[in-house]
Amino acid sequence: MTTDQRALQPGGRTLYWFRNDLRLGDNPALAEACAASGSLLPVFCHDPAQDADTRWGFVRRGPHRQRFLHDSLADLSTQFQARGSRLLQLPGRARDALPALARELQIDAVVTEDIAAPEEQDEVMALRAAGLTVHTRDQSGLFALADLPFEPQRVPDVFTAFRQSVEHAMVRAPALAPVPARLPPMPAVSNVPSPTPPPACGDARSSFPYARPEFAGGETAGLAHLQRYFSGALAQHYKATRNQLSGTDYSTKFSPWLACGALSARQVHAALQAHESRVGASDGSRWIVFELLWREHFRLLHRRHGRALYRARGLSELSEPSHDAAAFARWCRGETGEPLVDAGMRELTATGYLSNRLRQVVASYLIHDLACDWRAGAAWFESCLVDFDVHSNQGNWLYIAGRGTDPRGGRRFNVEKQTRDHDADGAYRALWLT
Ligand SMILES: Cc1cc2nc3c(=O)[nH]c(=O)nc-3n(C[C@H](O)[C@H](O)[C@H](O)COP(=O)(O)OP(=O)(O)OC[C@H]3O[C@@H](n4cnc5c(N)ncnc54)[C@H](O)[C@@H]3O)c2cc1C
């Protein structure tokens, strides 16, 4: 646990501030807070900035993300209630909501996960500036920062160099932190009304139908999905199916739960290892690890490059990107006239999910064919995706735009070829364009 100030006071009053770690299992910061504290107040803050419009003219967090988050919080809340406690959901930014609450309840320390992204870091700094003791811990990556064979701020820029470095050093994911055996009692707080659930998308065509209980937000459904995924042969076929465009099974669909932390990457990895020890490793299971390493690399690149990843030019020396607002609006609506792109964009808006292959195709099309600003595309994905994750989204957009750390420049996908390779029979286009 890192902190600027005092150590967690044994028997003290702790406020646990949930962010992208909406789980009880494998949550070391929560486990430590529970073990050390005399009372524990679990809190989630609903930042109104998430429901405001972006500079591109649409809401920052759209309806699919709102609903998946709502369900994730409801599940967490149920779990706290079952253990005699309660999750307090507060309106307002943490910096506005927490200092007064902490003073009122004589809280000794705030514990929260460490998120290496600028806005998230700023929020912690603001709490400290308001006089709170805040303990943070990086806990939603695959590896512990201390186990890496390099300083986290010196992570290799190139993915292959990063992967080889951790493989060579045989870095292992830490053992899972157990669900806290006991939850300290909660201090008395006045009732705050629970937020009303936004509508769920019931589109039967969705590859991630989160309106169905087995794909719902929350740790309970996430763990069940993890168990289900690895109990059959899906992982063994993953490498062969992962580039498909439609269906619930062609890829793991772990990302929405990983994004809000209802599942941890270490839990996924542990389940994968258990699967491999039962049926043996396969190309498919090894490729899932490879993809988790991409996620890890994008997380660590934020530690190395921080705010520079948010500049229009990113890390490159390229000039400011051009932008065509009308073309961007057509792209968002799925009305570019390019059938594969339009089908993908309609799926994204209708369901909040899109295959990795089509994320690459539509992002490339926006940047390289429509000559639009990559940051507008990244913001649209942020608004739509149920699995929006600041590190993976920023990293992938920069990668395709050629403004990140990849030495090979941007990635331009030939839409005609992609259509031939991945939708030769037109089934995907027919699904979304008719
Ligand atoms: C432009 C663009 C934006 C993206 N934005 C996001 C985002 O906001 N959130 C997000 O989680 N992923 C993002 N991705 C990465 C990837 O598309 C999704 O992680 C993946 O499609 C999620 O479905 P899955 O869980 O079935 O993935 P699987 O193919 O089953 O992969 C397993 C896990 O590996 C990780 N992973 C796979 N591919 C990538 C990748 N390219 N980068 C980082 N991690 C990866 C994810 O955690 C995923 O859950 C983006 C990709 C592109 C091209």
The ligand as a Gaussian input file, in Angstrom:
#p B3LYP/6-31G(d) Opt

LIG

0 1
 C       -9.693000       1.240000     -30.947000
 C       -9.797000       0.223000     -29.830000
 C      -10.305000       0.578000     -28.603000
 C      -10.381000      -0.364000     -27.565000
 N      -10.913000       0.017000     -26.356000
 C      -10.955000      -0.871000     -25.340000
 C      -11.482000      -0.512000     -24.087000
 O      -11.931000       0.622000     -23.847000
 N      -11.512000      -1.464000     -23.104000
 C      -11.026000      -2.723000     -23.301000
 O      -11.072000      -3.542000     -22.388000
 N      -10.484000      -3.063000     -24.471000
 C      -10.434000      -2.204000     -25.498000
 N       -9.920000      -2.586000     -26.712000
 C       -9.244000      -3.890000     -26.820000
 C      -10.107000      -5.083000     -27.268000
 O      -10.828000      -4.756000     -28.422000
 C      -11.065000      -5.553000     -26.193000
 O      -10.359000      -5.756000     -24.978000
 C      -11.735000      -6.870000     -26.550000
 O      -12.374000      -6.778000     -27.790000
 C      -12.718000      -7.234000     -25.464000
 O      -13.430000      -8.415000     -25.741000
 P      -13.013000      -9.785000     -25.031000
 O      -12.991000      -9.622000     -23.581000
 O      -13.896000     -10.837000     -25.580000
 O      -11.528000      -9.940000     -25.561000
 P      -10.621000     -11.235000     -25.770000
 O      -10.234000     -11.276000     -27.200000
 O      -11.289000     -12.425000     -25.244000
 O       -9.305000     -10.916000     -24.935000
 C       -9.171000     -11.292000     -23.555000
 C       -8.806000     -10.068000     -22.751000
 O       -7.543000      -9.558000     -23.180000
 C       -7.535000      -8.140000     -23.142000
 N       -7.339000      -7.613000     -24.509000
 C       -7.639000      -8.219000     -25.680000
 N       -7.265000      -7.430000     -26.716000
 C       -6.732000      -6.316000     -26.184000
 C       -6.169000      -5.130000     -26.730000
 N       -6.074000      -4.922000     -28.065000
 N       -5.760000      -4.166000     -25.883000
 C       -5.841000      -4.331000     -24.545000
 N       -6.355000      -5.436000     -23.969000
 C       -6.784000      -6.415000     -24.778000
 C       -8.891000      -7.719000     -22.609000
 O       -8.782000      -7.522000     -21.232000
 C       -9.780000      -8.910000     -22.934000
 O      -10.890000      -9.032000     -22.076000
 C       -9.876000      -1.667000     -27.770000
 C       -9.373000      -2.016000     -29.026000
 C       -9.334000      -1.092000     -30.056000
 C       -8.785000      -1.500000     -31.389000

